[in-house]
Amino acid sequence: MVETVRVILNATPVLHIGNSGTALYYPRSCFDMVRTGLALYGADPRGGDPRKAGLEPVMEIKTHLVQVRTLDKGATIGYGRTHHVEQPTRVGVIPVGYADGFFRSFARGGQILVGGQYCKVLGRISMNLTSVDLGRAPAARQGDEAVLLGQQSGAEILAAEIASWGETIPYEVFTSFGRLIPHRVVQP
């Protein structure tokens, strides 16, 4: 096929039909060039553990708990009172919401890391705030680090996981965290 294209065009164009998945899993289809995208972020296009594909995730999203308190049974959380507290629950609030790129759809199954523990998102994600259940992180305090994307104490949240909560793709996760969040480049 490649030679046929070159004859038809009567030229030697740079041929490429490949992306990150092609480069990693179908190298014979790379031709002259590939358009790496997800691989540049250290994400496996198949959604698996990037390290098994020889990749290292390069992006993290971190914040901190701005409030920690215990809510009584019967309390509600989120716009429309979408989460009903069924027992006394320690709740943390982070200053990240859908305006920052942590979309409302991520609440379905969404988690963050606090103290190396997976803490479930409670209620709807609001414009600038998200509430999480701190039951698995009983030592958590206001000011503690919270990880939305990346590693903490051996636990990890990958872009593919976040994408699955919102029924989207990892590209949207990587590109959604925009101008409102301070960016910092860290050398390895």
C-alpha positions as CSV (number, residue, x, y, z in Angstrom):
1,M,0.0,0.0,0.0
2,V,2.8,2.4,0.9
3,E,4.5,2.0,-2.5
4,T,1.1,2.4,-4.3
5,V,0.6,5.7,-2.6
6,R,4.1,6.9,-3.5
7,V,3.5,5.9,-7.2
8,I,0.1,7.6,-7.3
9,L,1.5,10.8,-5.8
10,N,4.6,10.6,-7.9
11,A,6.5,11.7,-4.8
12,T,8.0,10.5,-1.6
13,P,5.7,12.0,1.0
14,V,6.1,11.5,4.7
15,L,3.5,8.8,5.4
16,H,1.9,8.4,8.8
17,I,-1.3,6.9,10.0
18,G,0.0,5.9,13.4
19,N,-0.7,7.2,16.9
20,S,0.6,6.2,20.3
21,G,-1.2,2.8,20.1
22,T,0.4,2.1,16.7
23,A,3.8,3.0,18.0
24,L,3.5,0.8,21.0
25,Y,1.5,-2.2,19.7
26,Y,1.7,-2.2,15.8
27,P,5.2,-0.9,14.9
28,R,5.0,-2.2,11.4
29,S,2.2,0.3,10.7
30,C,4.3,3.3,11.8
31,F,5.7,4.1,8.3
32,D,7.8,7.3,8.4
33,M,6.4,9.0,11.4
34,V,3.8,8.6,14.3
35,R,1.7,11.1,16.1
36,T,2.3,10.4,19.7
37,G,-0.3,11.9,22.0
38,L,-1.3,9.8,25.0
39,A,2.2,8.3,25.2
40,L,3.7,11.8,25.7
41,Y,1.6,12.0,28.9
42,G,2.8,8.5,29.9
43,A,-0.6,6.9,29.3
44,D,-1.3,3.6,27.7
45,P,-3.8,4.0,24.9
46,R,-5.3,0.7,25.8
47,G,-6.1,2.0,29.3
48,G,-3.9,-0.3,31.2
49,D,-1.0,0.2,33.5
50,P,1.3,2.5,31.5
51,R,4.5,1.0,33.1
52,K,3.7,-2.4,31.4
53,A,3.9,-0.5,28.1
54,G,7.2,1.0,29.1
55,L,5.7,4.4,29.9
56,E,5.9,6.6,32.9
57,P,3.0,9.0,33.8
58,V,4.2,12.6,33.7
59,M,1.2,14.6,35.0
60,E,-0.1,14.9,38.5
61,I,-3.0,17.0,39.9
62,K,-2.6,17.8,43.6
63,T,-4.4,20.1,46.0
64,H,-5.2,20.1,49.7
65,L,-8.1,19.7,52.1
66,V,-9.6,23.1,52.8
67,Q,-12.1,21.8,55.3
68,V,-12.6,18.6,57.4
69,R,-15.6,18.0,59.5
70,T,-18.0,15.2,60.7
71,L,-21.5,15.2,59.3
72,D,-24.3,13.6,61.3
73,K,-26.7,11.0,59.9
74,G,-29.4,12.7,57.8
75,A,-27.1,15.5,56.5
76,T,-27.0,16.0,52.8
77,I,-24.1,16.9,50.4
78,G,-24.0,18.4,47.0
79,Y,-26.3,20.5,44.8
80,G,-29.8,19.0,44.9
81,R,-28.9,17.2,48.2
82,T,-27.6,14.3,46.0
83,H,-25.8,12.5,48.8
84,H,-27.5,11.5,52.0
85,V,-25.3,10.7,55.0
86,E,-26.4,7.4,56.5
87,Q,-24.1,7.4,59.5
88,P,-21.7,10.0,61.1
89,T,-19.1,10.6,58.4
90,R,-15.9,12.6,58.2
91,V,-16.0,14.7,55.1
92,G,-13.2,16.6,53.4
93,V,-13.6,19.4,51.0
94,I,-11.1,20.2,48.2
95,P,-11.0,23.5,46.3
96,V,-11.3,21.9,42.9
97,G,-14.5,21.6,40.9
98,Y,-15.9,21.5,37.4
99,A,-14.6,25.0,36.5
100,D,-11.1,23.6,37.1
101,G,-11.6,20.6,34.9
102,F,-12.8,18.0,37.5
103,F,-16.1,17.5,35.7
104,R,-19.4,16.7,37.4
105,S,-19.6,13.4,35.6
106,F,-16.4,12.3,37.5
107,A,-18.6,12.0,40.7
108,R,-19.9,8.6,39.4
109,G,-17.3,6.4,41.0
110,G,-14.8,9.2,41.5
111,Q,-12.1,9.1,44.1
112,I,-9.1,11.1,45.3
113,L,-6.1,10.1,47.4
114,V,-5.7,11.4,50.9
115,G,-3.0,9.9,53.1
116,G,-2.5,7.2,50.5
117,Q,-6.1,6.1,50.8
118,Y,-8.8,6.1,48.1
119,C,-11.5,8.5,49.3
120,K,-14.9,8.5,47.5
121,V,-16.4,11.7,46.0
122,L,-19.7,12.5,47.8
123,G,-22.6,14.3,46.1
124,R,-22.2,16.4,43.0
125,I,-19.0,18.1,42.1
126,S,-19.7,21.9,42.3
127,M,-18.0,24.7,40.4
128,N,-15.1,25.1,42.7
129,L,-15.4,22.5,45.4
130,T,-15.6,18.7,45.8
131,S,-16.6,16.8,48.9
132,V,-15.0,13.4,49.8
133,D,-15.6,10.7,52.4
134,L,-12.5,10.5,54.7
135,G,-13.6,7.3,56.4
136,R,-10.6,5.5,54.9
137,A,-8.3,8.3,55.9
138,P,-9.1,8.9,59.6
139,A,-6.0,10.9,60.3
140,A,-6.7,13.4,57.6
141,R,-6.6,17.0,58.6
142,Q,-7.2,20.4,57.0
143,G,-4.2,21.3,54.8
144,D,-3.3,17.7,54.0
145,E,-2.4,16.9,50.4
146,A,-5.1,15.5,48.2
147,V,-4.3,13.9,44.8
148,L,-6.7,13.8,42.0
149,L,-4.3,12.4,39.4
150,G,-1.1,10.7,40.3
151,Q,0.5,8.8,43.1
152,Q,0.5,9.1,46.9
153,S,2.0,6.6,49.4
154,G,2.0,3.7,46.9
155,A,-1.6,4.3,45.7
156,E,-2.3,5.7,42.3
157,I,-5.1,7.2,40.2
158,L,-4.5,7.1,36.4
159,A,-6.1,9.3,33.8
160,A,-7.8,6.2,32.3
161,E,-9.6,5.6,35.6
162,I,-10.8,9.2,35.8
163,A,-12.0,9.0,32.2
164,S,-14.0,5.8,33.0
165,W,-15.9,7.6,35.8
166,G,-17.0,10.3,33.4
167,E,-17.4,8.0,30.4
168,T,-14.8,10.0,28.4
169,I,-11.3,9.5,27.2
170,P,-7.9,10.2,28.9
171,Y,-7.2,13.0,26.5
172,E,-10.1,14.9,27.9
173,V,-8.8,14.4,31.4
174,F,-5.3,15.6,30.5
175,T,-6.5,18.7,28.7
176,S,-9.4,19.6,31.0
177,F,-7.3,20.9,33.9
178,G,-6.8,24.3,32.5
179,R,-6.0,27.9,33.3
180,L,-7.5,28.1,36.7
181,I,-5.1,25.6,38.2
182,P,-1.6,26.8,38.8
183,H,0.9,24.7,36.8
184,R,4.4,23.8,37.9
185,V,7.0,22.0,35.9
186,V,9.1,19.6,38.0
187,Q,12.3,18.0,36.7
188,P,12.5,14.2,37.3
